Amino acid sequence: AQGSVTASPSQYDGEYDCPVTVGTPGVTLPLDFDTGSSDLWVFSSELPASERSGHAYYTSSSSSTSKLDSGETWDISYGDGSGAEGNIYIDKVTIGGITVTSQAVEAAESVSSEFVSDTSNDGLVGFAFDSINTASPNHVQTWFGNAEAQLASPVFTANLKKGKAGNYNFGYIDSSEYTGSITYATINSANGFWEFSASGYAVGSGAFSSQSIDVIADTGTTLIYLPAAIVKAYYAKVSGSSNSASAGGYIFPCSATLPSLTIGIGSYKAVVPGTFLNYAPNTGSTCFGGLQSNAGIGLSILGDVFLKSQFVVFNQGVPKIGFAPG
Ligand SMILES: N[C@H]1[C@H](O)[C@@H](Sc2ccccc2)[C@@H]2OC[C@H]1O2
């Protein structure tokens, strides 16, 4: 089997949400595909009505194929301080025409305010490694982990776009979605992430600095977070930029022409256009950068600002990650 699903950007490409059908009869919910976590959870009828407002949700008792995963709970905290928790049902989950008949569906009983106010999604689908799934006392598998048996190849690809719909594909690599050749990096999955070593960086037309940068590829993170020294070197080339405590990061005049950012993947030079690095308006005539410091995060993240400039292959079989111009 192979599948494909549309990925729709929220405002400012803050996240990319995809239709996922759960249960019988199916309820289709826009879920945020997240290669930085490994829980599939949904807004549910078990939430207080106040936390469900503005959201669609899953009602296990209305699904003839739903079965309580007795004794199992989940409780997740994300890097941005948000979180959710609840209990678990086993039910059918279809994405892009591929159905997993016995998927652990983590039903929310409580979600943090960030999720209540983010009405672009009604939950998340984690695509990282099972080791960081939060179900307890037993881990549950990701949807992709369960779907792999149906796939010709243990791969999914991300073809995210700036300001318009893209897609995720499952089980195959569509050569029409990229140019040139795909360059792969070995994944270290010890921390449960799609973690690898980038080979260096360049700012605009400047010299490439060869250095190993430990990063994770995270479709659920909006921006790029790199070591402070690299970020400082980037904004040194943006006149009028400053690292603003009040804005929570680097800002610059919206009229600035931003240099591109090149990230090395082996010998491949992945280029993020300067226009992708003006993320969104801040206050007044200042704008907020798509590249920010990883200070306080503990790791570097290649989020959507980077990923939407590339075609990305996530191969869970090896594991390895591949990049090509999108
Ligand atoms: N992997 C990411 C995850 O998908 C989001 S969870 C999220 C929170 C609020 C709104 C939408 C999504 C959070 O930000 C970075 C990291 O944690």
The ligand as a MOL file (V3000), in Angstrom:
LIG
                    3D

  0  0  0     0  0            999 V3000
M  V30 BEGIN CTAB
M  V30 COUNTS 17 19 0 0 0
M  V30 BEGIN ATOM
M  V30 1 N 7.4690 19.0360 18.4200 0
M  V30 2 C 6.7990 20.2950 18.7550 0
M  V30 3 C 5.3520 20.0460 19.0650 0
M  V30 4 O 4.6700 19.5610 17.9220 0
M  V30 5 C 4.6380 21.2810 19.5590 0
M  V30 6 S 3.1120 20.7900 20.3110 0
M  V30 7 C 2.0640 22.1120 19.9650 0
M  V30 8 C 1.8320 23.0420 20.9570 0
M  V30 9 C 0.9530 24.1030 20.7070 0
M  V30 10 C 0.3500 24.2310 19.4440 0
M  V30 11 C 0.6100 23.2870 18.4640 0
M  V30 12 C 1.4780 22.2400 18.7170 0
M  V30 13 C 5.5350 21.9970 20.5690 0
M  V30 14 O 6.3180 23.0200 19.9490 0
M  V30 15 C 7.6170 22.4830 19.6920 0
M  V30 16 C 7.4780 21.0080 19.9670 0
M  V30 17 O 6.5120 21.0780 21.0130 0
M  V30 END ATOM
M  V30 BEGIN BOND
M  V30 1 1 1 2
M  V30 2 1 2 3
M  V30 3 1 2 16
M  V30 4 1 3 4
M  V30 5 1 3 5
M  V30 6 1 5 6
M  V30 7 1 5 13
M  V30 8 1 6 7
M  V30 9 1 7 8
M  V30 10 2 7 12
M  V30 11 2 8 9
M  V30 12 1 9 10
M  V30 13 2 10 11
M  V30 14 1 11 12
M  V30 15 1 13 14
M  V30 16 1 13 17
M  V30 17 1 14 15
M  V30 18 1 15 16
M  V30 19 1 16 17
M  V30 END BOND
M  V30 END CTAB
M  END
